[in-house]
Amino acid sequence: MCPTPTSDPDGVIVAWTQHDRMAVEFVHGYDAYVGVQETMNYAVADVLVAMGFAVEEFGQASAHIVTRGAAT
């Protein structure tokens, strides 16, 4: 997972990051790369929601933004 700061002071962008071999060389083809990327981005978001974080879709690449921490 790759958390990235955003201009929103209350949010962090989260996305799955694949190994360079998959991302640059498309070892299993571009469609497989995109499918894995989207599946893992949504899986990460689902886990964060299950842990109590406020998560919203962000941008066009299936990334998400976490705007609130987990409830304590």
C-alpha positions as a printed NumPy array, in Angstrom:
array([[  0.   ,   0.   ,   0.   ],
       [  1.229,   3.497,  -0.778],
       [ -0.146,   6.349,   1.39 ],
       [  0.346,   9.75 ,  -0.264],
       [ -0.207,  13.181,   1.302],
       [ -2.835,  15.366,  -0.33 ],
       [ -3.56 ,  19.092,  -0.332],
       [ -6.565,  18.318,   1.89 ],
       [ -5.077,  18.63 ,   5.4  ],
       [ -7.506,  16.025,   6.691],
       [ -6.86 ,  13.343,   4.09 ],
       [ -4.369,  10.803,   2.852],
       [ -4.59 ,   9.108,  -0.552],
       [ -4.121,   5.345,  -0.406],
       [ -3.453,   3.006,  -3.32 ],
       [ -1.914,  -0.384,  -3.911],
       [  1.495,  -0.268,  -5.584],
       [  2.655,  -3.2  ,  -7.659],
       [  6.247,  -4.325,  -7.971],
       [  8.166,  -2.593, -10.777],
       [  8.335,  -5.832, -12.751],
       [  4.537,  -5.895, -13.003],
       [  4.112,  -2.151, -13.422],
       [  6.816,  -1.531, -16.018],
       [  7.174,  -4.79 , -17.913],
       [  3.505,  -5.884, -17.779],
       [  4.691,  -9.466, -17.221],
       [  1.159, -10.897, -17.454],
       [ -0.139,  -8.282, -19.895],
       [ -1.645,  -4.835, -19.46 ],
       [ -5.182,  -6.096, -18.77 ],
       [ -3.927,  -8.28 , -15.908],
       [ -1.957,  -5.329, -14.515],
       [ -5.039,  -3.083, -14.536],
       [ -7.252,  -5.811, -13.076],
       [ -4.87 ,  -6.486, -10.195],
       [ -4.425,  -2.756,  -9.549],
       [ -8.151,  -2.073,  -9.318],
       [ -8.881,  -5.202,  -7.273],
       [ -6.168,  -4.437,  -4.732],
       [ -7.115,  -0.747,  -4.459],
       [-10.69 ,  -1.701,  -3.593],
       [ -9.5  ,  -4.433,  -1.212],
       [ -7.325,  -1.914,   0.666],
       [-10.291,   0.473,   0.872],
       [-12.559,  -2.309,   2.162],
       [-10.067,  -3.201,   4.898],
       [ -9.771,   0.443,   5.967],
       [-13.568,   0.81 ,   6.112],
       [-13.821,  -2.387,   8.171],
       [-11.298,  -0.888,  10.594],
       [-13.471,   2.226,  11.026],
       [-11.781,   4.729,   8.711],
       [-13.791,   7.13 ,   6.529],
       [-12.847,   6.282,   2.939],
       [-13.965,   7.878,  -0.341],
       [-13.065,   7.172,  -3.963],
       [-10.423,   9.54 ,  -5.288],
       [ -9.575,  10.358,  -8.881],
       [ -9.955,   8.093, -11.892],
       [ -7.415,   5.385, -11.062],
       [ -9.335,   3.526,  -8.3  ],
       [ -7.331,   5.172,  -5.521],
       [ -9.111,   6.242,  -2.327],
       [ -8.77 ,   9.045,   0.169],
       [ -8.968,   8.451,   3.904],
       [-10.525,  11.525,   5.493],
       [-11.039,  10.414,   9.078],
       [ -9.184,   8.104,  11.426],
       [-10.589,   4.961,  12.973],
       [-13.05 ,   5.38 ,  15.806],
       [-11.541,   4.698,  19.206]])
